[in-house]
């Protein structure tokens, strides 16, 4: 599931809001913050190695080397935006940057497989 602080995004889309320990809290809750940081790190640990593997595989051989380089830069940018959005509790931006990063990875893979 999504972090509770993203409930405003769910409400904006007409979906039921989620609840959790960080929702509605204006004080810095160290435990909640550390939990959030762990989720950010876990997400990066799941996605960045796949992206880096595709980037290096494309360096070794891609049907579209110039496009591959641009996709690699775009992937890096989406991960930075994703992490900042996660940290700043911008759920919609986080979701969009995640999807854009996955799109970059899929397109890099297509270029590698077409070689």
KEMI-598762 format. One record per residue (C-alpha): x, y, z; residue in three letters. Coordinates in Angstrom, 3 decimals, padded with zeros to 6 digits. Layout:
<rs>
px:py:pz:res
X:Y:Z:Ala
...
</rs>
This chain:
<rs>
px:py:pz:res
000.000:000.000:000.000:Unk
000.857:003.621:-000.216:Unk
002.066:005.651:002.767:Unk
-000.738:007.230:004.778:Unk
000.412:010.776:004.059:Unk
-000.540:010.232:000.437:Unk
-004.205:010.101:001.420:Unk
-004.752:013.588:-000.020:Unk
-003.831:012.191:-003.441:Unk
-006.351:009.382:-002.984:Unk
-009.028:011.857:-001.939:Unk
-008.247:014.058:-004.970:Unk
-008.818:011.041:-007.212:Unk
-012.042:010.132:-005.401:Unk
-010.563:007.028:-003.782:Unk
-010.883:006.096:-000.107:Unk
-008.219:007.703:002.064:Unk
-005.724:005.518:003.862:Unk
-004.898:005.901:007.516:Unk
-001.656:005.545:009.398:Unk
000.614:006.945:012.063:Unk
001.889:009.953:010.080:Unk
-001.436:011.313:008.834:Unk
-002.539:014.558:010.442:Unk
000.596:014.905:012.528:Unk
002.242:018.317:012.383:Unk
004.987:017.398:014.872:Unk
008.123:015.607:013.805:Unk
007.568:012.005:014.764:Unk
011.028:010.444:014.661:Unk
009.767:006.874:014.482:Unk
007.421:007.697:011.595:Unk
010.175:009.608:009.812:Unk
012.629:006.716:010.156:Unk
009.985:004.318:008.864:Unk
009.469:006.583:005.866:Unk
013.225:006.806:005.230:Unk
013.427:003.001:005.369:Unk
010.623:002.765:002.771:Unk
012.417:005.291:000.541:Unk
015.657:003.327:000.787:Unk
013.863:000.038:000.172:Unk
012.192:001.393:-002.924:Unk
015.511:002.678:-004.265:Unk
017.180:-000.655:-003.443:Unk
014.541:-002.476:-005.503:Unk
014.561:-000.199:-008.554:Unk
018.012:001.327:-008.981:Unk
019.952:-001.961:-009.431:Unk
017.609:-002.998:-012.256:Unk
018.042:000.372:-013.936:Unk
021.824:000.311:-013.562:Unk
021.971:-003.210:-014.999:Unk
019.991:-002.056:-018.032:Unk
022.154:001.050:-018.409:Unk
025.365:-000.992:-018.444:Unk
023.871:-003.659:-020.707:Unk
022.913:-000.901:-023.136:Unk
026.429:000.493:-023.056:Unk
027.626:-002.937:-024.183:Unk
025.051:-003.072:-026.955:Unk
021.874:-001.214:-027.775:Unk
020.110:-000.876:-031.113:Unk
019.653:002.823:-030.295:Unk
022.812:004.011:-028.483:Unk
021.995:007.734:-028.548:Unk
018.460:007.140:-027.283:Unk
019.830:004.749:-024.675:Unk
022.038:007.508:-023.254:Unk
019.070:009.862:-023.032:Unk
016.948:007.182:-021.376:Unk
019.729:006.547:-018.851:Unk
019.802:010.245:-017.922:Unk
016.008:010.362:-017.759:Unk
015.977:007.283:-015.504:Unk
018.446:008.945:-013.128:Unk
016.338:012.115:-013.082:Unk
013.147:010.168:-012.358:Unk
014.795:008.423:-009.413:Unk
015.946:011.761:-007.952:Unk
012.450:013.212:-008.402:Unk
010.906:010.053:-006.946:Unk
013.091:010.168:-003.838:Unk
012.495:013.901:-003.290:Unk
008.757:013.442:-003.821:Unk
008.739:010.560:-001.361:Unk
010.615:012.661:001.201:Unk
008.352:015.686:000.710:Unk
005.145:013.585:000.710:Unk
004.139:014.511:-002.845:Unk
002.294:011.294:-003.647:Unk
001.132:012.172:-007.155:Unk
004.587:013.360:-008.277:Unk
006.122:010.270:-006.716:Unk
003.775:007.998:-008.649:Unk
004.384:009.805:-011.941:Unk
008.155:009.741:-011.515:Unk
008.039:006.042:-010.652:Unk
006.043:005.266:-013.802:Unk
008.352:007.419:-015.925:Unk
011.352:005.528:-014.531:Unk
009.739:002.187:-015.348:Unk
009.042:003.501:-018.853:Unk
012.719:004.380:-019.242:Unk
013.730:000.885:-018.135:Unk
011.283:-000.790:-020.530:Unk
012.541:001.286:-023.457:Unk
016.177:000.568:-022.574:Unk
015.345:-003.148:-022.491:Unk
013.676:-002.934:-025.911:Unk
016.816:-001.316:-027.354:Unk
019.007:-004.020:-025.827:Unk
016.831:-006.867:-027.087:Unk
016.671:-005.426:-030.620:Unk
020.478:-005.400:-030.919:Unk
</rs>
